Amino acid sequence: MRMSVYLLVVCLALLPQGGEASDPPGCMSPDAVRVAEEALEQINQDRKIGYIWSLNRLYDLSHTPEQGKDGSLYKLTIDVMETKCHITSGKPWKQCEVRNIGNVPVYGECQVSAYVHTQVKLQSYSCTIREVPATAVVDTCPDCPTAENLNEPIVKETANLCLQRFNEESRLANYFTLENITKASSQWVVGPSYFVEFTIVETGCSRETDVSELSRCTPMDCQFAHRGFCSGSHVAREDQFEIRNPGGKRDLIQDKKPVEVKCEIYEPQASSVEAQAHAKAGSVHTEHQQHNHTHLHPHEHLHSDSPSPDITLSVSQNLGTVANQPASPRASPAGSSCPGPRRYNLGLRNLRL
């Protein structure tokens, strides 16, 4: 009998106190991974420039229960990969494709602080990112495109040619103008080929505007202006052919540069928020609030430059910083089962992302 009582006391002493786990979650814990994923979603929402990031792995973490509160403070180190989605799109990162070795891949890491109770609330973040070096790309894929300087004249020419073709073929009500060139690369195909990615913004010039006046079109100064993200390319072929004009004089004509472009146009936040507000109120636009924000129909601007008073736009909280820096030595993770497994390495031979 005494032995049974003794064993019962020992077993009770070994049970976790307060109903909590005796060990903090590690990098392999589904709960910790969930915190990392939701914190990254909030980081992407907080940023206003660049591309959406995807989670590569949870590198390290610490977990501290908050005294007097039901939640806990998580300190995370997460490895991220750049996707093909621009921040302008507002897409969830799980819907975005990570850049492969042929798309000038970018990787980095973030130090993240998040408070977790029933939900994850991002407190702060500090991230550093960098392009995969061209030498690492060429070593694994000799024929893949490599990064170009965004300020090169040929890069700007490529972006302008792509935008020109988009405006010519678009059925949108207004012309668009170049906002920022965000990425550029080159590759030899049948000639030097250049690839660009860039953002565009709607102008006040309708499609009836004469082409000679397009250089004067300025971005629409309005919260209802559409924005877009484009990827395009052109092959700068050097082929020339000879023709004779009616007078017998010979002219050398250069082949037209083949240009390809694809753009996504995004509905402005003010427009979607206003539509929700009107739907909620069960009202329709008045004569002085006519907006047709669909992409393939006229976009009327009888409204003021500011949205209706009942519209509240989400604003970046500026919770963190992002720096473009070379990789630096990292401390070994201190958390249990850390680091977690990588989701991507892109097949690179001599670089562990």
Salt bridges, closest charged atoms under 4 A:
GLU37 OE1 - LYS94 NZ 3.12
GLU37 OE2 - ARG343 NH2 3.04
GLU38 OE2 - ARG34 NH1 3.25
ASP70 OD2 - HIS117 NE2 3.90
ASP79 OD2 - ARG57 NE 2.71
ASP79 OD1 - ARG330 NH2 2.92
GLU82 OE1 - ARG99 NE 2.94
GLU82 OE1 - LYS183 NZ 3.04
GLU97 OE2 - LYS84 NZ 3.39
GLU109 OE2 - ARG130 NH2 2.72
GLU157 OE2 - LYS257 NZ 2.62
GLU169 OE2 - ARG165 NE 2.83
GLU179 OE2 - ARG227 NE 3.23
GLU197 OE1 - ARG99 NH2 2.62
GLU202 OE1 - HIS226 ND1 2.89
GLU202 OE2 - HIS299 ND1 3.35
GLU213 OE1 - ARG216 NH1 3.39
ASP239 OD2 - ARG237 NH2 2.39
GLU242 OE1 - ARG250 NH1 3.65
GLU264 OE1 - LYS91 NZ 3.45
GLU267 OE1 - HIS226 NE2 3.47
GLU267 OE1 - HIS295 NE2 2.92
GLU274 OE1 - HIS291 NE2 3.01
